[in-house]
Amino acid sequence: MAGVNKVILVGHLGKDPEVRTLDNGAKVARFSLATTESYKDKNTGARVDNTEWHNIVVWRALADICERFLKKGS
């Protein structure tokens, strides 16, 4: 399949997933994931942490798995 990219994000959840069930029975889960990059500043020698937030949406069976296993901070 052309044009498909794979990304693996490792971070911490900002809050518990928000799960809802649609009229057709499909589940949808939404949550935010924080990833942090740490590096040493060349000029000052100080450690710098840069946090980026990602909004994640998952559907159906994966939403059910997220609802059961993901908790804030994990």
N, C-alpha and C positions, 0 to 999 in steps of 0.2 A: 504494500500500500504506500504510495508516494505521498510525501508531505506529512508524515506522522512522526512526532518527536516523543521521546520518553524522558520524563523528569522524575528524579527521586529527591524528595524533600525530607530532611531530618530536622526536627525542631520540637517545640513545645506548644500545646494547645492553649489558646487564650481563655476559652470557656468551654463548657460541655457542648457537644454537638446539638444543634436545633433540628429535631427530626419531625417531619410531618408526613401524613399519608394522603395521597391524592384521591380523587373520586374513583379512579380506576383501580385503586389498591396498591399502586406503586409508592414506595417510600422514597423520600428525599431528605438527605442530611446536609446541613451547612455548618462549617466551623472555620475558625481562623487559626493559622499556624504561624508561629514566630520562628524565623531562622536567624541566627546570629553569626556574624563574621568577626573574628578577632585578629588584630594585627598590631605590630609595633610601629609607631610613627618614626620615620627616618630622622626627622629634624629634632624632635624633643625626646625620643626614646620612650615616650609614654605608651601604654597599651590602649588601643582604641577598639571599642565594641560597636559594631554597626548592625542594628536589628531591622529586619525586613518582615512585614506581615503579608501573608498569602491567604486569600479567601478561597476555600475549597468547597466544592459541591459534589456529592456522590449520590448515586441512584440505586434503587432496588436492593439486591442482596448485600451489596457493599455498604449501603446505608444502614441496613439491619446490623451488620457487624460493627460498624462505627458506633451505633447506639449502645450496643452491649459492652464494648471494650474501651472506648475512648472517654477519658475524663480530663477536666481542666488540669493543666500542668504536666500531663503525661507526654 
